[in-house]
Every structure is written in structure tokens, then in C-alpha cells.
């Protein structure tokens, strides 16, 4: 357990610095309280953005033909309905649901797949 706790509101946090690197940070409402979400995507590093359609067949979440080499962060936002994310065998029954317009940030350099009950437009950002 941390011994120092600092309570902040959204007007107090714009930047977090740690171990010589800058991180993007947001204070967001979570379960009636504010939660500090720190995104490990460096503010001045390379990003790619794009849009894909996620259908009833598991689709790799990436911009272009292959995922970004040495990707650190993946941001996903379905814009027309809910999707389910997970490994290559993800289904609507076993995947983690990402609701319409919700943004999920995943800090991992692995393949992440999505599936939906129908064709859903999804915005993606990959960063390193």
C-alpha cells in the first residue's frame, strides 16, 4: 500500500513526470470518484491512427497491414456499437466488452483482437 496519498481534481493534473520520461495523464470519474489514469505513451513519440471495421470474425486491432513495430500503447474506441476484445479466439461470449464511444488504452506489444455482433466502426491509435 502506498504511504502517501494525494487527492486531485481534474483542474490540478495536466502532466506527470517519472523516471526522466513524460507521461500523459487524465483524471476521470470512476465509481463516483476521480481516478488518475496514466498513459505510458510518451508525449513526443511516434503514433499512427486509423479506422477499421470490426465484424463477426475476430479482427486484429492495428493500423495498416501489421501492427506497429515495438508498439507500447494501443488506444481503441468503437464509434457505432459495442465490441469485445481478447486473444485471437475472442468471441462475444468470452471477450471483454468495450462499449460504444468508450476508450480503452492497452499498454502491450501483443496482438489484440476484437469481434462484434455486427459491423462496427472502430478508431485506433498505436504508439511507441
N, C-alpha and C positions, 0 to 999 in steps of 0.2 A: 504494500500500500504506500502511495506517496505521502510524505510527511508535510509537504507544502501544497496547499490548495489555493488557487486564485480564481475568484469568480469574476467573470467579464460579461459585458453585454456587447451586442453586435457593433455598437459605435466605437468600442475600445480596441478591436482587433482588426488589423489590416495586414500584418506581416509577422511571421515567426522566423527567427533565425536560430539555427542549431548546428553545431559542429562545422562551422565555416560555410554552410550552404543555406540558401534562402528557400523557403517553402511557402506555398500559397496556403491560406487558412481562411476558414469561414466559421462563423458562429451560426448554428442552425437550430430551430426548435426541435426537440426530441423528447417525446413523452412528457410534454408540458414544461420542460426545462431546456436551457440552451446547452448545446454540446459543441465543443471545439473540434472541428474536423480539419485535420492537417493533411494536405495532399502532398505526396513526396515528389510530384513532378516539379522539377526546378523551373523557376520562372523564366529563365533565359535559354532553356534547352529547346531541342527540335520537337515540333509537333506536326502531326498530319491529321486532317479532319475530312470526313466524308459521310455519305449516307448510303445505307443498304436496305434491302427488303429482307425481313425475316419471315419465313413461311412455315409450313407444316413439316419441313425437313430441317434437321439441325444444320445451322449455318455458322461458320467461323466468324467471330467478331473482329474485323480488321478493315483497314482502309487499303484498297487495292487488292492485287492478286495474292500477296503474302503479308503476314504481319510485320510490323516494323522490326528491324534487326535490333536486338538489345532493348526492346521495349521495356520501360519501367512502369508505365501507367496506361490504363485503358479506361476511358470515360464512355458510358453508354446511356443513351436517352431514347426510349421508344416514343414516337410522337403521335401514333394513330391507334394505339391499343397496348395491351399487356404482352410481355414476352417472358420466357423462362430461360434462365442461364444455367450453365453447368459444363460438364465434360462432353466429349463427342457423342455420347449416347443419351444426351439430355432429352427428356420428354416433358410434356405439360404436366404430367403427374409427379415427376421427381425433381424438376428444376426449381431454382429459386426465382420467384416471381418478381419482375420489375414492372411496376405499373406505368401506364401512360403518363408521359411527361416527368416521371421520376428520373433522377440522375444517379447512376451508380458509378463509383470510381474504384477500380481494382488495381492494386499495386502488385503486378506479377508479370513475368515474361513467359507466360504459358498460353497455349491455345484455350480460349473460352468460346463456347458455342451458345447459340440461342435458338429457340423454337417458339412457335406461336400457333394458336388455333386457326388463324387465317393470316393473310399477308399484312405485315406491319412495317411501317417506315421507321427506321432507327438511325439516329445521328451517332457518330463515333468520333472520338479523338484518341489518337495514340501519341504517347510522349516518351522521350528518352533524354 
